[in-house]
Amino acid sequence: MTEKKMGIINRCLPHGSAHGRESLDLTLAMSAFNESISLFFIGDGVYQLLAGHSPADILQKHYQPLFKMLELYDIENIYVCSASLRQRRLTTEMLIIEVTPLAREQLQVKLAEQQQLLSF
């Protein structure tokens, strides 16, 4: 049985909805079944990786430390839209995990390589 290339797109802010947490939970669960998972952070989704969240202030669970688990689960294809970072005056050094920044054209190519995409 061949593996499907799965892409998980993160577009939402880290708090105010459960999308970020659900995306991360799904990614970790899917890693047990599929070795070819790619994570994409686009638009406001880049804020999920920004250091210094204080979700307790808004009575939300702090799921950001779970991003460190991605390495343990052998999820290495983590991409960030460089234009999204630039628009928000962020750099990859400000993020809590290592990512590969991609220009919009490169991002479109990587997304097209995926056999299945899920968007949060």
N, C-alpha and C positions, 0 to 999 in steps of 0.2 A: 504494500500500500504506500503510495507516494504522499508526501506531506504537502499540504496547501500552504501557500504563502498568505499569511493573515496580517492585515494591517489594521491597527486600532488608532483612530484619529481622535485627538483631544482638542476641542475648540472652546470649552467652557471654563469659566472662572473656577478656582478651587473650592469656593464655598458659596452657599446660597442655594445649591442644589446638590443632589447626590451623584451627579454625572462623573465627576473626577474620581471619587471613591469607587464607584461601580466599574469604571474603566480599568482602574488599577486591580481591583479584585478579579475581574474577568481575565486580564492579562496574566496574572499569576496562576490562575486556575488553568487557563489554556496552555500554559507552558508545559504542563504535565502530559499533554496529548500532542503537542505540535512544537517542533523545534524552530520553525521558521516564522517567528512573530516579529513584526516591526511596529514601533510606537512612533506616532507623529504628533507633534505639538504645534498647533497653528492658531493664529489670532490670540484671543484671550487665554487659550489653553497653555501658553508659555508661562503664565503666572502660577500654574500648578507646581512648577519646578523652582520657583523663586524662593530663596532662603528667607527665613524670618516670619513665617506665618504664626498667628496667635488665634487659632479658631476657638479657643475656650472663651474668649471675649464675646463671641456670638453664639455660644453654647453648641458648637459643632465639634465632632470628633477629629482629632489631629491624625490624619492618615499619611501625611507627608513623609514620615520616617520609613514607611513601607517602600518608598521608591528605592531605598538602598538595597532592598531584597531583589531587585531586578537582576543584579549581577549574580547573586546566588542561584537564581533560576535560569541562568545563561541567556538572558535577554539582552542582547548587545546592540541590536539595531534600533537606536533611539535617535530620532531626527527632530530638529527644530527649524521652523521657518525663520531664516535670518532676517527677512523683511519684517516679520512680526516682532522679533526682538528689537530691531532698529526703531520701529514705530513707537515702541514703549520705552525706549532709551535703556534697554537692558543689554547685557553681554553674557556670553556663555560662562564667564567666571563667576557670575552672580547666581548661577543655578546650583542646585544641591547634588546633581549627578552629572557625569560626563555625557555629552550629547554631540551629535554631528549636525552642525548648522548647514542648511541647504538653501540655495536661492530658489525662487518660485519655480523656475524651469526644471531644476534638479528634483525638486519636491514632486512635481507632476510626473516625472519619469519614474521615481520610486513608487509613487502611488499606483501608477499604471502597471507596475511589475507584480502587484499583489493580486492574488486570485480572489480574495474576499476582503472587503473593507467593512469595518464597523465604526460608526461615528458617535461620539459622545459630546 
